[in-house]
Amino acid sequence: MKMRTRIQENKFGQALGYAWGAKDASKWMPQDSRIRRLYVTADVFSFATFFAVYEEKVGAHITLEHAWEYFVELRLDEQKAYGTEWATLPYATV
């Protein structure tokens, strides 16, 4: 995202921290765990973009935890689509 509002920037940072923490915590999950496989393959930067823009794009509030649970269930190509398409949306600087 070339230009983010302050709110979007804060959400982007929160989402990065949350996603990297979840990926780091997955090291201690059982090796054959489905959740571990999802967490390990999740695209962190696409998630941060998704979370930063979600409320404005959809018009509904979503918590960081629910956003992560939704996002890791997506296929990698769907995750990357959020990261590339939503990152190029025009934003107002209000």
GUDRENZA-588391 format. One record per residue (C-alpha): residue in one letter; y, x, z. Coordinates in steps of 0.02 Angstrom, whole numbers, plus 32768, in hexadecimal, padded with zeros to 4 digits. Each point is the difference from the previous one (the first is absolute). Example, Ala and Ser with C-alpha at 12.3 -4.5 7.8 and 13.67 -1.06 7.14 Angstrom:
A7F1F82678186S80AC80457FDF
This chain:
M800080008000K809E80547FC7M80737F97806BR7FC97FAC80A1T80617F9D807ER8002804080B3I7F837F798032Q7F8B80317F73E801080B7802EN7FD27FDB80B5K7F6A7F977FCCF7FC980877F85G80018081808CQ7FA37F8D8078A7F7C7FDB7F7EL7FE780B87FD8G7FE5802980B7Y7F8C7F6E801CA7F9680237F65W7FEE80BA8022G7FD17FD880B5A7F7C7F847FC6K7FBA807F7F85D7FFC80868087A7FA97F8B807AS7F7A7FD97F7EK7FB680AD8020W7FB67FBD80A2M7FB67F637FB4P7F467FF87FD9Q7FD8805D7F5ED7FB67F687FAAS808A7F898036R80497F917F79I80AB80068055R7FFB80BD7FFFR7FE080047F45L80927F8A7FE2Y80768062806FV7FD380A87FB4T80207FC57F4EA80A17F9F8021D809D803C7FA5V807E8020808BF809D800C7F96S7FD77F617FA1F7FE57FA880A6A80A8803A8040T80547FBE7F62F7FA17F5C800FF80337FE780B6A80B580317FE4V80187F807F76Y7F887F748031E80767F918065E808980007F7DK7F887FEA7F6EV7F937F77804BG80797FB1807BA7F8580018091H7FEF80708098I7F66806D8015T7FD78075808FL7FD380B57FE1E7F4E7FE5803CH7FE37F687F91A804E80587F6CW7F8A80948018E7F677F908010Y80307FA67F60F802A809F7FA2V7F6080628025E7F987F707FBCL805180167F54R7FB2806E7F7AL805380A87FE4D804A7FCB7F5AE804E7F688054Q8046806E808AK804C80777F82A804B7F6D7FA1Y80637FD0809CG803880B38011T803A80137F4DE803E7F537FD2W80567FD280A2A804C80AE8010T80607FE57F5EL80477F55802CP80BE7FF78003Y80477FEB80AEA80A97FCE803FT805680798077V803B7F788076
